Amino acid sequence: MRDDIIRMWEKANGWSVEGWPSTVDEIERFAKLVAAAAKREWQGLTNEEIEDIRLEYHYADGAVKVGYERAIEAKLKEKNSGR
């Protein structure tokens, strides 16, 4: 959790954390990022996204191609990291 807060602080201020906020403006930017992160809800995959991945990573005979699990993981990470 502490590392997440430090990353948010660095993102808000554009420089590495050596100490904590020193101005009201810095505190406000940081507080907004923390609040936004706290409100973010988990995003699962839609049925369409699941089907797209399934079609891409399964052979006609039902066998699974290498990378199927990583494709699911990557899609979930994409949806939940805001990237």
Secondary structure, DSSP 4 states (H G I P E B T S, - for coil): -HHHHHHHHHHHHSS--SS---SHHHHHHHHHHHHHHHHPPP----HHHHHHHHHHHB-TTSPBPTTHHHHHHHHHHHHHHT-
